[in-house]
Each structure stands twice: as structure tokens, then as C-alpha cells.
Amino acid sequence: MRRVAGTAIAWASAFLGIVAILINAPSLFYMSFALIATMIACYLQSNLATRALRIERIAPKSVNVGELVTIEIVLWSERKLKRPLVTITDHLPERLSSTFIGPSLPVAPAFDLPVRTMYQFRPMKRGRFRWKNIKVTATDALGLTTRTVSYETEPTEVIVVPTPIPVALELPSSAGWGINEAMSGQASGAGIEPRGIREYVYGDSLRHIHWRSSARTGVLQVKEFQAGSQGSAAFLLQRTQGTDVGKGNVTSLDAMAGHALYLSEQLLRQGVTITFPLQETQTMVRGESERREDIALMLGTLMADVPDTIGADVIRASESMETGTTMYVMVSIDDGSLLQAIDRLRGRYPIVVLTYDATAYDPKRVSESASLMNESYRQRGAMVMQMPEVMQ
């Protein structure tokens, strides 16, 4: 509508000018000149409103898939100009698959005075995302002209971490390896050595409340203790180039990340030590909630972009693992290397192979699906579990 109004006024001024010349009518000529001057003034105002701005974007470091995220935009005017309202449009990465993008509120930037606005969106894709472009749109006081200018801000990085994807699996007891001795339930880990502090949940013993942390946070916190088993588990996700099957918001690697986070949470509650030997160079001793955050951030940045096969990853990971650690190997594409790795490690580590049907994520990969090798893995002594498809 603004463009139509501005075009109409421009044509009207031109028509009046031509008529004024033809009939020698000074009054019409003055009217034409006034309209042209008005349009020029409106254009200059909208143009100046988008110039000499300094923009800063404030975003959280990490968010969850599907979580409503608030991005704050701060503007400064670098010149002493009285500006009309401007509207900010952020240039979010397309791969972020954002939904529910709320518009930012119009603001009038002031000289040496930060003015803030914000907008919200829901990221639907796991990963690490960076962007720096932003658009500023302004109109004149009469709303006849519109001007949009692109700016580059300091790069903003947000890690979208996966949400735990529940899966009903009967985890191995690992008799003789320690995990079966880990205590389950809400009083898990009630051993001797303290392991960390976490938020109170129904069923926790009141004698384990950590009163100092509870007073500081305003939320009941309880102490965790090392389970007597000292059980440990290592997760290895297939990350070879070309093995992330599917398109859209949920690929095979996204499903693995969600399942790995869920299973890690369950094992952490049982007092089991969780490691991701190829993604983490060093695992610090932390409480359950902090360790869960570390794992979620790591899984949020995981990509299938290395040349190594899953079998090579398993062999390399075993070199830094204690004997007896249960290995959970998540695989979607059979490259022939995992069978050899299982043969080499037989008897040293309990191996659980979690296979994904590649056909469910890309029908063209049916002949490569790791699920076709389930029986071969079992014959070599591995426990095999077929993972369910995760819907978009």
C-alpha cells in the first residue's frame, strides 16, 4: 500500500506539472512542485533512518530443539538524527528450520542510547548455527516510502541441542562387568563417595538434602553418591561421511543423538559413568545435571563429516577405555568394518550394537542398511537391538 501511494503521488505530480505547462497555470505548477518536494523529503527521511546504525544481537549459547528462543536486538544511532520507527528482520540460517518466527517490535534508534527490541522463534533442527546478517527497514513519517538496508553484525553462534528421544530398550545386565550392580530408582547412587548435587525429585531421601545449595538456588538440592558398581558405558555414533541418512529435521544421526541422550540420562541415574571417547578428549567428574548438559552440547555439534569408518572408530576408542566398559555402537549404514572390529574386541568389552533401518530415512539406501546385518553381529557375540524410526 505504501508503494502504491508513493507511486500515485509521483504520477499525480508529473501530471499536474505537464498540465500546468500546457495551460500556463502557475497554481498547478506550484502544486506539482509541492508534491515532488514532499516525495523527495519522504525518501530522504526513510533513507537516513536506516543509515549510521550500530547493531548488536544477544542470543543464548544453547537451546533445545523445539524450544521457544528469544533473540534480543540492541540498536544505537551513530548520528544525532531524529529517526522514525525502524523494523528489524534477522537473517536466520535456512538449515535451522525455524518455525513460529515472531516479528520484532518497531523501535526508534537514539544517539548514544541503546534501544532494545526482540523476536522469538522455535529451532527444529539440531546442530551448530552461525549467522551475522540483519535487515533494517524504515518508512518516512507519512508512510509513503520504504527503505531496507542490510547490516553485518558480530557473528552469532547458537548450538541447538537434541531433546531426549525415549526408547523402550532392555539394557544389558552386563553380569560380571559392574553395570548390573548399579542401583536404580530415585535413590540411585546412594553409596559412600559424593559424586555431585542435583535437583530434588519425589522419592529422594530427606537426609541427603544439600541445604547450602538449596538456600542459594531456592530449589531443593540433594547430594548424589557414587554407586558401588563403578560401572561405565561408552557411546560411539557412526559419523563417517555419507552415513547421515535422510533429509529434513530428523535424519538418522539426529535420531542417534536423541536416543544417546535419553540412554545416557537413564544410565547416569543408575550411577554409571558415561563417556563419548571420540568426541570428548577429557571427561571431568561432574554432577548428574552438569554431565547431562555436557553430553547434550556435544551431541548438538556432532556431524557425520569424518573419513574414518565406524569399525576404525570402535578400535581407536577401545585404546583409551578400561577393560569391561560396555560399548554402545549406533550404526545406520553397513560399511563392513564393524564386524571385523567386533571380532578383534571379543571378550574384552561387552558390545551392544544399536542398528537403524536406513530405509526408514531414505528408501534409496535399502541395500546399505545396517539392520540387514543384525544376525551377523549376533553371531560374533554382540548384543543387537533394532532401533525404532523417529518421525519428523
C-alpha positions, 0 to 999 in steps of 0.5 A: 500500500505504501508503494502504491501511494508513493507511486500515485503521488509521483504520477499525480505530480508529473501530471499536474506539472505537464498540465500546468505547462500546457495551460500556463497555470502557475497554481498547478505548477506550484502544486506539482512542485509541492508534491515532488518536494514532499516525495523527495523529503519522504525518501530522504527521511526513510533513507537516513533512518536506516543509515549510521546504525550500530547493531548488536544481537544477544542470543543464548549459547544453547537451546533445545530443539523445539524450544521457544528462543528469544533473540534480543536486538540492541540498536544505537544511532551513530548520528544525532538524527531524529529517526522514525520507527525502524523494523528489524528482520534477522537473517536466520540460517535456512538449515535451522528450520525455524518455525513460529518466527515472531516479528520484532517490535518497531523501535526508534534508534537514539544517539548514544542510547541503546534501544532494545527490541526482540523476536522469538522463534522455535529451532527444529533442527539440531546442530551448530548455527552461525549467522551475522546478517540483519535487515533494517527497514524504515518508512518516512513519517507519512508512510509513503516510502520504504527503505531496507538496508542490510547490516553485518553484525558480530557473528552469532553462534547458537548450538541447538541441542537434541531433546531426549528421544525415549526408547523402550530398550532392555539394557544389558545386565552386563553380569560380571562387568559392574553395570548390573550392580548399579542401583536404580530408582530415585535413590540411585547412587546412594553409596559412600563417595559424593559424586555431585548435587542435583535437583530434588525429585519425589522419592529422594531421601530427606537426609541427603538434602544439600541445604547450602545449595538449596538456600542459594538456588531456592530449589531443593538440592540433594547430594548424589553418591557414587554407586558401588558398581563403578560401572561405565558405558561408552557411546560411539555414533557412526559419523563417517561421511555419507552415513547421515541418512535422510533429509529434513529435521530428523535424519538418522544421526539426529535420531542417534543423538536423541536416543544417546541422550535419553540412554545416557540420562537413564544410565547416569541415574543408575550411577554409571559413568558415561563417556563419548571417547571420540568426541570428548578428549577429557571427561571431568567428574561432574554432577548428574545435571552438569554431565547431562548438559555436557553430553547434550552440547556435544551431541548438538555439534556432532556431524557425520563429516569424518573419513574414518569408518565406524569399525576404525572408530570402535578400535581407536576408542577401545585404546583409551577405555578400561577393560569391561566398559560396555560399548554402545555402537549406533550404526545406520549404514553397513560399511563392513568394518564393524564386524571385523572390529567386533571380532578383534574386541571379543571378550574384552568389552561387552558390545551392544550394537544399536542398528537403524533401518536406513530405509526408514530415512531414505528408501534409496539406501535399502541395500546399505542398511545396517539392520540387514546385518543384525544376525551377523553381529549376533553371531560374533557375540554382540548384543543387537537391538533394532532401533525404532524410526523417529518421525519428523 
